Amino acid sequence: MNKFFILLFLLSLPINFVFPKMISLPEVINLTADEFQYDSNQKKFDAIGNVKINAENFFLSADYVSLKINEGLIYAERNIFYRDNHITLKAERVRINTKQKTGILSNGIIYVQKDNVVIEAEEIERIAEDTFIAKNASYTTCNCEKEPVWSITSKKFKIELGKTAYAKNIFFKIKGVPVFYLPVGTFPAKTERKSGFLIPRLSYLGRDGIIFDIPFYIVLSRNSDLILSSVYYSKRGVGGKATLRYVISPLEKGNITFDYLKEYLLENSRQRWSFQFSHTSFTPKYNNVIDVNLISDKDYFADFGEVLQNQGLTYTESMLSITKYSKGSLLTGKIDYYQDILNAGSDIPVYHRVPKISYSLFPHPIPILNGYFSLNMNLINYVFETNQFEYFRSFRTKGVYFDLEPKFEMPLRLGRFLEIDPEAKLKGRAIYVAGLEKELNPRLTPELRLDINSNINKNYSGFRHLIRSGVTLLYEGTTEKVEDIIQYESPKKKLLSLYIKNFIIQKLSPKDVSMNREVVQLLLIQNFFLNASPDTENPYLNLSESGSGKYTDNFFSELSIRATPTLYLRFRSSFDEYLNKFSFYDLNLNYTSPWQTGLSVDYKYTASLPAHNILTPNEEILGTIQQTFYNFRITVTERYSFTSKKILEGLYEFHYTSRCRCWYITFNFIDKPGTREDRFKILFNLIGLGI
């Protein structure tokens, strides 16, 4: 409305008008009408019949417009239509006093495009620069139906911009039928935040019953706020949720969330909770990250996980990391803490890194040798914990691991097509394990690496074919695997790695390289052990027991195709020669049509290996199919375990948004075959209210 008044005020400026059938105000406004009249004594200007005002940022039309230039009065009536980049307005009469900055709009409808909001009022009066009064007004986000699905009406709104809006006799209506009444109410009418109740949230879960959430919003300062919620589960009990958000600077911010629920309605009453704390801080010299994720019991994610992946989590991870940047080096201190969900209640210990200190010296040039020197160092103190999720738990030091890796490399480029990169590394290790009878002496392990790469280009009309091939020779001396201190050590090996990359690149712009698009990409990598024999040992498979040595290691392949800007297909796989099976493969397909329909398919297989003594070997497929068509979406996700030969969980969801995009409903069903933990959820939301 402010912009509407200001733009009309442009018409009242004292300009030396000329009165043909079309009046042009250079670079500002074009005004057309069937008839123009001008009274020089009263300084009154009338435009009559099919009045149209075109400006750079707005358009206005009406049957009649009258301007009193000296008094700053503007009057328009009949079939008034106004449009700019933000709002569309229709009205029968408009009276504006540009000097007093007041005015009245009668029988008006305002449509705010950004938020899909429709405001209709019998009369909107501007009584002061920032104060408006709306009589017999309604508010809704349903703008394409004669009778909106929902609306909020009031006999009188008083709006003070930058402060508060007051309303009397407020009705909430469904299809024009009043279903809720408030005698009086207030809400913020400013861009700054204001403390107060938010719209309640109502949902239903078959296992939890009706869930009613009443949030209260508190403004703590300009850069922090707090949301407190009281939550009622009709089949579980009562709880609450607190979320604190803060922004110290654009590069430093965080949030803290605590959930609590007392399940007094269940047979086995217990207290459930979760705690999350996330903080990031970036400066030119320091990078600090805190990520804490703790839960009260092993079943928490299975009961309250918002997505299927969370419900199947086998552990949580918390970490504190501080990184210091110096010229040419990096120093990091980190603490890792894990909660074992999968093995909770057993005697299996959980290992934490408290702390892990890493130092990296970036490659420094050595002019005499035309090469580069770099250095990596790690110091890790392992602590293990037993009886997690119990009141009595114990922490004990398991051991200390230290390594030092100096490295020298000397890259060479021979002509346009050949690159050679020889590299020499020396790994020094010292290990201490508490209670270990065998003494572990420090040792040095040499590692030599040679990379040879070549590039071949072929240009076609509108396309470019790039082939990049390479060979890597690696020699690594014998290392030692000690219980859980070193997770992935290997015996002495000589490794040959071959790879080839194929790219077909479409030239969208001959001059701008960033406008090119990779239509096809094919990557193949094969590793070979040059010293494999029946006596060779492997951390996961004793080849001497299998009776045959294997000369090939993992084979990795990746194929991605982007046939059009809206169609993308990717397939990746890795085959483990030792286990004689795929360690993982996944398929991803995304398609979006010009008619706003889409299809998304994600199919993933993983064979997990133990890490941090938390995960047990398991093979799973996680498949997702999502079909989007205009205003509804169907999603199917399933987790299948090859270990137990069954479907672990299934998520089936249907989401529908109304044609006018003013409400939506979601049906969500999570199936866990063989258990009584199936979950059914219904969520109804009025868009624009956030219920």
C-alpha positions as CSV (number, residue, x, y, z in Angstrom):
1,M,0.0,0.0,0.0
2,N,2.8,2.4,0.7
3,K,4.2,2.0,-2.8
4,F,0.7,2.4,-4.2
5,F,0.3,5.8,-2.5
6,I,3.8,7.0,-3.4
7,L,3.4,6.0,-7.0
8,L,0.1,7.8,-7.3
9,F,1.7,10.8,-5.7
10,L,4.0,11.1,-8.7
11,L,0.9,12.1,-10.7
12,S,0.2,15.1,-8.4
13,L,3.6,16.7,-8.9
14,P,3.4,20.2,-10.6
15,I,4.3,19.3,-14.2
16,N,3.5,21.4,-17.2
17,F,0.9,19.1,-18.8
18,V,-0.1,19.0,-22.4
19,F,-3.5,17.5,-23.2
20,P,-3.7,15.4,-26.3
21,K,-5.3,11.9,-26.2
22,M,-2.0,10.6,-24.8
23,I,0.2,12.4,-22.3
24,S,3.8,11.1,-21.9
25,L,5.8,12.0,-18.8
26,P,9.4,11.3,-20.1
27,E,11.1,8.3,-18.5
28,V,8.5,8.2,-15.7
29,I,4.8,7.6,-16.7
30,N,2.6,7.1,-19.7
31,L,-1.0,8.2,-19.2
32,T,-3.9,7.4,-21.6
33,A,-7.7,8.0,-21.4
34,D,-10.7,8.6,-23.5
35,E,-11.0,12.2,-22.3
36,F,-8.9,14.7,-20.4
37,Q,-10.2,17.8,-18.6
38,Y,-8.1,20.5,-16.8
39,D,-9.3,23.4,-14.6
40,S,-6.4,25.9,-14.3
41,N,-8.1,27.9,-11.5
42,Q,-8.5,24.9,-9.2
43,K,-5.4,23.2,-10.6
44,K,-7.6,20.1,-11.1
45,F,-6.9,17.4,-13.7
46,D,-9.4,14.8,-14.7
47,A,-8.9,11.6,-16.8
48,I,-12.2,10.0,-17.9
49,G,-12.8,6.6,-19.4
50,N,-10.3,3.7,-19.8
51,V,-7.7,5.5,-17.8
52,K,-4.3,3.6,-18.0
53,I,-1.1,4.6,-16.3
54,N,2.0,2.7,-17.2
55,A,5.3,3.2,-15.3
56,E,8.5,1.3,-15.1
57,N,7.6,-0.5,-11.9
58,F,3.7,-0.5,-11.8
59,F,0.5,-0.4,-13.8
60,L,-2.8,1.4,-12.8
61,S,-6.1,1.4,-14.6
62,A,-9.5,2.9,-13.6
63,D,-12.6,4.4,-15.2
64,Y,-12.0,7.8,-13.6
65,V,-9.0,9.6,-12.0
66,S,-9.0,13.1,-10.6
67,L,-6.0,15.0,-9.4
68,K,-5.9,18.3,-7.4
69,I,-2.3,19.2,-7.7
70,N,-2.0,22.1,-5.2
71,E,-4.0,20.3,-2.5
72,G,-2.3,16.9,-3.1
73,L,-5.6,15.1,-3.5
74,I,-6.1,12.0,-5.7
75,Y,-9.4,10.4,-6.3
76,A,-10.1,7.3,-8.5
77,E,-13.2,5.2,-8.9
78,R,-14.8,2.2,-10.7
79,N,-12.8,-0.8,-11.8
80,I,-9.5,0.2,-10.2
81,F,-6.7,-2.2,-10.9
82,Y,-3.1,-1.8,-9.7
83,R,-0.1,-4.2,-10.2
84,D,3.6,-4.1,-9.4
85,N,6.3,-6.7,-8.7
86,H,4.9,-7.4,-5.2
87,I,1.1,-6.9,-5.0
88,T,-2.0,-6.9,-7.2
89,L,-4.9,-4.6,-6.0
90,K,-8.6,-4.3,-7.1
91,A,-10.9,-1.6,-5.6
92,E,-14.0,0.4,-6.4
93,R,-12.9,3.8,-4.9
94,V,-9.6,5.3,-3.7
95,R,-9.2,8.7,-2.0
96,I,-5.6,9.8,-1.2
97,N,-4.2,13.0,0.5
98,T,-0.6,13.0,-0.4
99,K,0.3,15.9,1.8
100,Q,-1.3,14.4,5.0
101,K,-0.3,10.9,3.8
102,T,-3.8,9.6,4.5
103,G,-6.4,7.8,2.3
104,I,-9.3,5.4,2.0
105,L,-9.7,2.3,-0.2
106,S,-13.2,1.0,-0.6
107,N,-14.2,-2.6,-1.5
108,G,-10.7,-3.6,-2.1
109,I,-8.9,-6.9,-2.6
110,I,-5.1,-7.1,-2.2
111,Y,-3.0,-10.1,-3.4
112,V,0.5,-10.5,-2.1
113,Q,2.3,-12.6,-4.7
114,K,5.3,-13.7,-2.6
115,D,3.3,-15.4,0.1
116,N,0.1,-16.2,-1.9
117,V,-1.9,-14.1,0.5
118,V,-5.3,-12.6,-0.3
119,I,-6.7,-9.7,1.9
120,E,-10.2,-8.5,1.2
121,A,-11.8,-5.6,3.1
122,E,-14.9,-3.4,2.8
123,E,-12.7,-0.4,3.7
124,I,-9.0,0.2,4.4
125,E,-8.3,3.7,5.8
126,R,-4.8,5.2,6.3
127,I,-5.3,7.6,9.3
128,A,-1.6,8.3,9.7
129,E,1.7,7.6,7.9
130,D,2.1,4.1,9.6
131,T,-1.4,3.4,10.9
132,F,-4.2,1.6,9.0
133,I,-7.7,0.6,9.9
134,A,-9.4,-2.3,8.0
135,K,-13.1,-2.9,8.4
136,N,-14.9,-6.2,7.7
137,A,-11.6,-7.7,6.5
138,S,-10.6,-11.3,5.7
139,Y,-7.3,-13.1,5.2
140,T,-6.5,-16.3,3.4
141,T,-4.0,-18.0,1.1
142,C,-6.7,-19.6,-1.1
143,N,-6.8,-17.4,-4.2
144,C,-8.4,-19.6,-6.9
145,E,-11.8,-20.5,-5.4
146,K,-15.0,-18.6,-5.1
147,E,-15.3,-19.7,-1.4
148,P,-11.8,-20.2,0.1
149,V,-11.2,-23.4,1.9
150,W,-10.2,-21.4,5.0
151,S,-10.1,-17.8,6.0
152,I,-9.8,-15.5,9.0
153,T,-12.2,-12.6,9.3
154,S,-12.6,-9.6,11.6
155,K,-14.9,-6.7,12.0
156,K,-12.0,-4.4,12.6
157,F,-8.2,-4.5,12.2
158,K,-6.0,-1.7,13.4
159,I,-2.5,-2.0,12.0
160,E,0.4,0.0,13.2
161,L,3.4,-0.7,10.9
162,G,6.5,-1.5,12.9
163,K,4.5,-2.2,16.0
164,T,1.4,-4.4,16.5
165,A,-1.9,-5.2,14.7
166,Y,-5.1,-5.4,16.8
167,A,-8.3,-7.3,15.8
168,K,-11.8,-7.6,17.2
169,N,-14.4,-10.3,16.7
170,I,-12.1,-12.8,15.0
171,F,-13.6,-15.8,13.2
172,F,-11.7,-18.8,11.7
173,K,-13.8,-20.2,8.9
174,I,-13.8,-23.4,6.8
175,K,-15.6,-22.9,3.5
176,G,-17.3,-19.8,4.9
177,V,-18.6,-21.6,8.0
178,P,-17.2,-20.2,11.4
179,V,-15.5,-23.0,13.4
180,F,-13.5,-20.9,15.9
181,Y,-14.0,-17.5,17.6
182,L,-11.8,-15.0,19.5
183,P,-13.2,-11.7,20.9
184,V,-9.8,-10.0,20.5
185,G,-6.3,-10.8,19.3
186,T,-3.0,-9.2,18.5
187,F,-0.1,-10.1,16.2
188,P,3.1,-8.5,15.0
189,A,3.0,-6.0,12.2
190,K,6.7,-5.4,11.8
191,T,9.7,-7.1,10.3
192,E,11.3,-7.4,13.7
193,R,10.5,-10.5,15.7
194,K,8.1,-10.4,18.7
195,S,7.6,-12.9,21.5
196,G,4.3,-14.8,21.7
197,F,2.5,-18.0,21.0
198,L,2.9,-19.6,17.6
199,I,0.2,-21.6,15.8
200,P,-0.3,-25.0,17.5
201,R,0.6,-28.1,15.6
202,L,-1.7,-31.2,15.4
203,S,-0.8,-34.6,14.1
204,Y,-1.6,-38.3,14.6
205,L,0.6,-41.4,14.9
206,G,-0.9,-44.8,15.3
207,R,1.5,-45.8,18.0
208,D,1.7,-42.5,19.8
209,G,-1.9,-41.3,19.3
210,I,-2.8,-37.7,18.9
211,I,0.2,-35.3,19.2
212,F,-0.6,-31.8,20.2
213,D,2.2,-29.3,20.2
214,I,1.9,-25.7,21.5
215,P,5.0,-23.6,20.8
216,F,5.9,-20.3,22.5
217,Y,8.4,-18.0,20.8
218,I,10.8,-15.7,22.8
219,V,13.0,-13.0,21.4
220,L,16.1,-12.9,23.5
221,S,18.1,-10.3,21.5
222,R,18.6,-9.2,17.9
223,N,20.7,-12.3,17.1
224,S,19.1,-15.0,19.3
225,D,15.7,-16.5,20.1
226,L,14.2,-19.4,22.0
227,I,11.2,-21.7,21.1
228,L,9.6,-23.6,24.0
229,S,7.0,-26.2,23.2
230,S,4.6,-28.2,25.4
231,V,3.9,-31.6,23.7
232,Y,1.1,-34.0,24.6
233,Y,1.0,-37.7,23.3
234,S,-2.4,-39.3,24.0
235,K,-0.8,-42.8,24.2
236,R,2.5,-41.9,25.8
237,G,2.5,-38.9,28.1
238,V,3.6,-35.2,28.3
239,G,6.9,-33.7,27.4
240,G,8.5,-30.5,26.1
241,K,11.0,-29.2,23.6
242,A,13.4,-26.2,23.8
243,T,15.3,-24.8,20.9
244,L,17.8,-22.0,21.2
245,R,19.2,-20.4,18.1
246,Y,21.9,-17.7,17.9
247,V,24.0,-15.9,15.3
248,I,27.1,-14.1,16.6
249,S,28.3,-13.2,13.2
250,P,27.7,-14.3,9.6
251,L,30.5,-16.9,10.2
252,E,29.7,-17.9,13.7
253,K,26.3,-19.4,14.7
254,G,24.7,-22.4,16.3
255,N,21.6,-24.0,17.9
256,I,20.8,-26.1,21.0
257,T,17.8,-28.5,21.1
258,F,16.6,-30.5,24.0
259,D,13.6,-32.9,23.8
260,Y,12.0,-34.5,26.9
261,L,9.1,-36.9,27.3
262,K,7.8,-38.7,30.4
263,E,5.9,-41.8,29.3
264,Y,3.6,-42.2,32.3
265,L,0.8,-43.7,30.1
266,L,2.7,-46.7,29.1
267,E,3.0,-49.9,31.2
268,N,6.8,-49.4,31.6
269,S,7.0,-45.8,32.5
270,R,10.3,-44.1,31.6
271,Q,11.8,-40.7,30.8
272,R,13.0,-40.2,27.3
273,W,15.2,-37.4,26.0
274,S,17.6,-36.2,23.3
275,F,20.2,-33.4,23.1
276,Q,21.7,-31.7,20.1
277,F,24.2,-28.9,20.1
278,S,25.7,-27.5,16.9
279,H,28.1,-24.6,16.7
280,T,30.4,-23.4,13.9
281,S,32.9,-20.6,13.8
282,F,35.1,-19.6,10.9
283,T,37.8,-17.0,11.1
284,P,40.9,-16.5,8.9
285,K,43.0,-18.3,11.5
286,Y,40.6,-20.7,13.3
287,N,37.8,-23.1,12.4
288,N,35.8,-24.4,15.4
289,V,33.1,-27.0,15.1
290,I,30.9,-28.5,17.9
291,D,28.4,-31.3,17.0
292,V,26.9,-33.1,20.0
293,N,24.2,-35.8,19.5
294,L,23.1,-37.7,22.6
295,I,20.0,-39.8,23.3
296,S,18.6,-41.4,26.5
297,D,18.2,-45.0,25.2
298,K,18.8,-47.3,22.3
299,D,15.2,-47.2,21.1
300,Y,14.9,-43.4,20.9
301,F,15.5,-43.0,17.1
302,A,13.3,-46.1,16.4
303,D,10.4,-44.4,18.3
304,F,10.9,-40.7,17.3
305,G,13.1,-40.6,14.2
306,E,11.6,-38.2,11.7
307,V,13.0,-40.0,8.7
308,L,13.6,-43.7,7.9
309,Q,17.4,-43.3,7.9
310,N,17.4,-41.9,11.5
311,Q,15.2,-44.8,12.7
312,G,17.8,-47.3,11.5
313,L,20.8,-45.6,13.0
314,T,23.2,-47.9,14.8
315,Y,25.2,-45.3,16.6
316,T,25.4,-41.5,17.3
317,E,28.5,-39.5,16.9
318,S,29.5,-36.3,18.8
319,M,32.7,-34.3,18.1
320,L,34.6,-31.2,19.1
321,S,37.1,-29.9,16.6
322,I,39.4,-26.9,16.7
323,T,41.6,-26.1,13.7
324,K,44.3,-23.4,13.5
325,Y,45.5,-22.2,10.1
326,S,49.0,-20.9,9.7
327,K,50.9,-20.0,6.6
328,G,51.5,-23.4,4.9
329,S,50.3,-25.6,7.8
330,L,47.3,-26.9,9.6
331,L,46.9,-27.9,13.3
332,T,43.7,-29.8,14.4
333,G,42.6,-31.0,17.8
334,K,39.5,-33.2,17.9
335,I,37.5,-35.3,20.3
336,D,35.2,-38.1,19.0
337,Y,32.5,-39.7,21.2
338,Y,30.2,-42.5,20.1
339,Q,27.0,-44.0,21.5
340,D,26.5,-47.6,20.5
341,I,22.8,-48.2,19.7
342,L,23.2,-51.6,18.0
343,N,25.1,-53.3,20.9
344,A,23.5,-51.5,23.8
345,G,23.2,-53.8,26.8
346,S,26.1,-56.0,25.8
347,D,29.6,-56.2,27.2
348,I,31.1,-54.9,23.9
349,P,33.1,-51.8,24.7
350,V,32.9,-48.5,22.6
351,Y,36.1,-46.8,21.7
352,H,36.4,-43.0,21.7
353,R,39.3,-40.8,20.5
354,V,40.0,-38.4,23.3
355,P,41.8,-36.5,21.8
356,K,43.1,-36.8,18.3
357,I,45.7,-34.2,17.4
358,S,46.8,-33.8,13.7
359,Y,49.4,-31.6,12.1
360,S,49.8,-31.1,8.4
361,L,52.6,-29.2,6.6
362,F,51.4,-28.3,3.1
363,P,53.7,-29.0,0.2
364,H,56.7,-26.6,0.3
365,P,58.8,-26.1,-2.8
366,I,62.4,-27.3,-2.8
367,P,63.9,-25.2,-5.7
368,I,67.2,-27.2,-5.9
369,L,65.4,-30.6,-6.5
370,N,62.4,-29.0,-8.3
371,G,60.1,-30.9,-5.9
372,Y,57.8,-30.5,-2.9
373,F,58.1,-31.5,0.8
374,S,55.1,-32.1,3.1
375,L,54.5,-33.6,6.5
376,N,51.5,-35.3,8.3
377,M,51.4,-36.2,12.0
378,N,48.7,-37.8,14.2
379,L,48.5,-38.5,17.9
380,I,45.5,-40.4,19.1
381,N,44.5,-41.4,22.7
382,Y,42.0,-44.2,22.7
383,V,39.5,-44.5,25.6
384,F,36.9,-47.3,25.8
385,E,33.6,-47.2,27.7
386,T,31.3,-50.0,28.9
387,N,27.7,-50.1,30.1
388,Q,26.5,-47.3,27.9
389,F,22.9,-46.1,28.6
390,E,23.4,-47.3,32.2
391,Y,23.8,-45.3,35.4
392,F,27.1,-47.0,36.2
393,R,29.5,-46.8,33.3
394,S,33.3,-47.0,33.2
395,F,36.0,-45.3,31.1
396,R,39.5,-46.7,30.7
397,T,42.5,-45.8,28.5
398,K,43.0,-48.4,25.8
399,G,46.2,-47.1,24.2
400,V,48.0,-44.3,22.4
401,Y,48.8,-44.2,18.7
402,F,51.4,-41.9,17.1
403,D,52.5,-41.6,13.5
404,L,54.7,-39.3,11.5
405,E,54.7,-39.2,7.7
406,P,57.2,-37.0,5.8
407,K,56.6,-37.0,2.0
408,F,58.6,-35.8,-1.0
409,E,57.1,-35.5,-4.5
410,M,58.6,-34.2,-7.8
411,P,55.9,-33.7,-10.5
412,L,57.1,-33.7,-14.1
413,R,55.2,-32.7,-17.3
414,L,56.4,-34.1,-20.6
415,G,54.8,-32.3,-23.5
416,R,51.1,-31.7,-23.8
417,F,49.8,-35.2,-23.1
418,L,52.0,-36.9,-20.4
419,E,52.4,-36.2,-16.6
420,I,54.7,-38.1,-14.2
421,D,54.5,-37.7,-10.4
422,P,56.9,-39.7,-8.4
423,E,56.4,-39.7,-4.6
424,A,58.3,-41.0,-1.6
425,K,56.9,-41.3,1.9
426,L,58.2,-42.7,5.2
427,K,55.7,-43.8,7.8
428,G,56.9,-43.8,11.4
429,R,54.7,-45.3,14.1
430,A,54.8,-45.7,17.8
431,I,52.0,-47.6,19.6
432,Y,51.2,-48.2,23.3
433,V,48.4,-50.6,24.3
434,A,47.4,-50.8,28.0
435,G,47.7,-54.4,29.4
436,L,49.3,-55.9,26.3
437,E,51.9,-58.5,27.1
438,K,53.7,-58.1,23.8
439,E,55.9,-55.0,23.6
440,L,55.4,-53.0,20.5
441,N,58.6,-51.3,19.2
442,P,58.4,-48.1,17.1
443,R,58.9,-48.9,13.4
444,L,59.5,-47.1,10.1
445,T,57.6,-48.1,7.0
446,P,58.7,-46.9,3.6
447,E,56.2,-46.1,0.9
448,L,57.0,-45.3,-2.7
449,R,54.4,-44.1,-5.2
450,L,54.6,-43.3,-9.0
451,D,51.7,-41.7,-10.9
452,I,51.7,-41.5,-14.7
453,N,48.8,-39.7,-16.3
454,S,47.9,-38.8,-19.9
455,N,45.2,-36.6,-21.5
456,I,43.8,-36.9,-25.0
457,N,41.3,-34.4,-26.4
458,K,39.1,-34.7,-29.5
459,N,36.8,-31.8,-30.6
460,Y,33.6,-32.3,-32.5
461,S,30.8,-29.9,-33.5
462,G,29.3,-28.8,-30.2
463,F,31.0,-31.5,-28.2
464,R,34.5,-32.4,-26.8
465,H,35.7,-35.9,-26.0
466,L,38.3,-36.1,-23.2
467,I,40.1,-39.4,-22.3
468,R,42.3,-39.3,-19.2
469,S,44.2,-42.5,-18.3
470,G,46.7,-43.2,-15.5
471,V,48.9,-45.8,-13.9
472,T,49.9,-45.8,-10.2
473,L,52.6,-48.0,-8.7
474,L,52.7,-48.3,-4.9
475,Y,55.1,-50.1,-2.6
476,E,54.3,-50.2,1.1
477,G,56.3,-52.0,3.8
478,T,54.8,-54.3,6.4
479,T,52.6,-52.8,9.1
480,E,51.0,-54.3,12.2
481,K,47.3,-54.7,13.2
482,V,46.9,-54.4,17.0
483,E,43.4,-55.2,18.4
484,D,41.2,-52.1,17.9
485,I,43.9,-49.4,18.0
486,I,44.7,-49.6,14.3
487,Q,41.5,-50.3,12.3
488,Y,42.7,-50.8,8.7
489,E,46.4,-51.8,8.6
490,S,47.7,-54.1,5.9
491,P,50.8,-56.4,5.3
492,K,53.6,-55.5,2.9
493,K,52.2,-54.9,-0.5
494,K,53.1,-53.9,-4.0
495,L,50.1,-52.4,-5.7
496,L,49.5,-51.5,-9.4
497,S,46.4,-49.3,-10.1
498,L,45.1,-48.6,-13.5
499,Y,42.3,-46.1,-14.3
500,I,40.7,-44.5,-17.3
501,K,38.2,-41.6,-17.4
502,N,36.0,-40.9,-20.4
503,F,34.2,-37.5,-20.7
504,I,31.8,-36.3,-23.4
505,I,31.3,-32.6,-22.8
506,Q,28.7,-30.5,-24.6
507,K,29.8,-26.9,-25.4
508,L,26.9,-24.7,-24.4
509,S,29.0,-21.6,-24.9
510,P,32.1,-21.4,-27.1
511,K,33.6,-18.7,-24.9
512,D,32.4,-19.5,-21.4
513,V,33.8,-22.8,-20.2
514,S,31.5,-22.7,-17.1
515,M,28.6,-23.1,-19.5
516,N,29.7,-26.5,-20.7
517,R,27.9,-29.6,-19.5
518,E,29.3,-33.2,-19.0
519,V,26.9,-35.3,-21.0
520,V,28.6,-38.7,-20.2
521,Q,31.3,-39.6,-17.7
522,L,32.7,-43.1,-17.3
523,L,35.4,-43.9,-14.7
524,L,37.0,-47.3,-14.3
525,I,39.7,-48.2,-11.7
526,Q,41.3,-51.6,-11.2
527,N,43.9,-52.4,-8.6
528,F,46.4,-55.3,-8.7
529,F,48.6,-56.8,-6.0
530,L,52.0,-57.6,-7.5
531,N,53.1,-59.8,-4.6
532,A,49.9,-61.8,-3.9
533,S,50.5,-65.4,-2.9
534,P,48.6,-68.2,-1.0
535,D,50.6,-67.0,2.2
536,T,49.5,-63.4,1.9
537,E,47.4,-62.2,4.9
538,N,44.6,-59.7,4.8
539,P,42.8,-58.0,7.7
540,Y,39.5,-59.4,6.7
541,L,40.3,-62.6,4.9
542,N,43.2,-65.1,5.5
543,L,44.1,-66.1,2.0
544,S,46.2,-69.0,3.3
545,E,43.1,-70.5,4.6
546,S,41.1,-69.9,1.5
547,G,43.7,-71.9,-0.5
548,S,44.4,-69.4,-3.3
549,G,46.0,-66.0,-3.6
550,K,44.3,-63.1,-5.4
551,Y,46.2,-60.7,-7.5
552,T,43.3,-58.3,-8.0
553,D,42.0,-55.8,-5.5
554,N,38.7,-53.8,-5.6
555,F,37.3,-52.8,-9.0
556,F,35.5,-49.5,-9.0
557,S,33.3,-48.1,-11.8
558,E,31.1,-45.0,-12.2
559,L,28.8,-44.0,-15.0
560,S,26.9,-40.7,-15.1
561,I,24.7,-39.5,-17.9
562,R,23.0,-36.1,-18.2
563,A,21.1,-36.4,-21.4
564,T,19.1,-33.2,-20.8
565,P,19.2,-30.5,-18.2
566,T,16.2,-32.2,-16.5
567,L,17.3,-35.9,-16.8
568,Y,20.3,-37.3,-14.7
569,L,21.4,-40.9,-14.3
570,R,24.3,-42.2,-12.2
571,F,25.5,-45.7,-11.4
572,R,28.5,-46.5,-9.1
573,S,29.8,-49.8,-7.9
574,S,32.8,-51.4,-6.1
575,F,33.6,-55.1,-6.3
576,D,35.7,-56.6,-3.5
577,E,37.9,-59.4,-4.9
578,Y,38.7,-60.8,-1.5
579,L,35.1,-61.2,-0.4
580,N,34.1,-62.0,-4.0
581,K,31.1,-59.7,-3.8
582,F,30.1,-56.1,-4.3
583,S,31.1,-53.9,-1.4
584,F,28.6,-51.3,-2.6
585,Y,26.6,-50.1,-5.6
586,D,24.0,-47.4,-6.0
587,L,21.7,-46.0,-8.7
588,N,20.3,-42.5,-8.8
589,L,17.8,-41.2,-11.3
590,N,16.2,-37.8,-11.3
591,Y,13.8,-36.4,-13.9
592,T,11.8,-33.2,-14.0
593,S,9.4,-32.4,-16.8
594,P,8.4,-29.0,-18.2
595,W,5.0,-29.6,-16.7
596,Q,6.3,-29.6,-13.1
597,T,6.1,-33.4,-12.7
598,G,9.1,-35.4,-11.6
599,L,10.4,-38.9,-10.8
600,S,13.2,-39.7,-8.4
601,V,14.7,-43.2,-7.8
602,D,17.5,-44.0,-5.3
603,Y,18.7,-47.6,-5.0
604,K,21.7,-48.3,-2.7
605,Y,23.5,-51.5,-1.6
606,T,26.2,-51.4,1.1
607,A,28.2,-54.1,2.8
608,S,29.2,-52.4,6.1
609,L,32.5,-53.3,7.8
610,P,33.3,-52.7,11.6
611,A,34.4,-49.2,12.5
612,H,35.2,-47.9,16.0
613,N,34.0,-51.3,17.3
614,I,30.4,-50.1,16.8
615,L,29.1,-51.4,13.5
616,T,28.7,-55.1,12.8
617,P,29.1,-56.5,9.3
618,N,25.7,-56.0,7.5
619,E,24.5,-55.7,4.0
620,E,21.5,-53.5,3.2
621,I,19.7,-52.1,0.3
622,L,18.0,-48.7,0.7
623,G,15.7,-48.0,-2.2
624,T,13.6,-44.8,-2.7
625,I,11.0,-44.1,-5.4
626,Q,9.4,-40.7,-5.5
627,Q,6.7,-39.7,-8.0
628,T,5.7,-36.1,-8.2
629,F,2.7,-35.0,-10.3
630,Y,1.5,-31.4,-10.1
631,N,-0.1,-31.3,-6.6
632,F,0.6,-34.7,-5.2
633,R,3.7,-36.7,-4.3
634,I,4.1,-40.5,-3.6
635,T,7.3,-41.8,-1.8
636,V,8.2,-45.4,-1.2
637,T,11.4,-46.2,0.7
638,E,12.5,-49.7,1.9
639,R,15.5,-51.0,3.9
640,Y,16.4,-54.6,3.1
641,S,19.0,-56.7,4.9
642,F,20.9,-59.4,3.1
643,T,22.2,-60.6,6.5
644,S,18.8,-61.5,7.8
645,K,17.1,-61.9,4.4
646,K,14.2,-59.6,5.1
647,I,12.8,-56.1,4.9
648,L,13.8,-54.2,8.0
649,E,11.6,-51.1,7.5
650,G,9.3,-49.6,4.9
651,L,8.2,-46.0,4.5
652,Y,5.1,-45.2,2.4
653,E,4.0,-41.6,2.1
654,F,1.3,-39.7,0.2
655,H,1.4,-35.9,0.1
656,Y,-1.3,-33.8,-1.4
657,T,-1.4,-30.0,-1.9
658,S,-4.6,-28.3,-2.8
659,R,-5.0,-26.8,-6.2
660,C,-4.9,-23.3,-4.7
661,R,-1.9,-24.2,-2.6
662,C,-3.6,-23.1,0.6
663,W,-3.5,-26.4,2.5
664,Y,-1.9,-29.8,2.3
665,I,-2.3,-33.2,3.9
666,T,0.3,-35.9,4.4
667,F,-0.3,-39.6,5.1
668,N,2.8,-41.4,6.4
669,F,3.1,-45.1,7.2
670,I,6.2,-46.9,8.5
671,D,6.1,-50.7,8.5
672,K,8.5,-52.9,10.5
673,P,7.6,-56.5,9.5
674,G,7.5,-59.0,12.4
675,T,7.1,-56.3,15.0
676,R,4.4,-54.2,16.6
677,E,6.2,-51.0,16.0
678,D,4.3,-49.9,12.8
679,R,3.7,-46.1,12.8
680,F,0.9,-44.3,11.0
681,K,0.9,-40.5,10.9
682,I,-1.5,-37.9,9.5
683,L,-0.4,-34.2,9.2
684,F,-2.8,-31.4,8.1
685,N,-1.4,-28.0,7.4
686,L,-3.0,-24.7,6.4
687,I,-0.4,-23.0,4.3
688,G,0.1,-19.5,5.6
689,L,-0.8,-20.4,9.2
690,G,1.7,-23.2,9.9
691,I,-0.8,-25.4,11.8
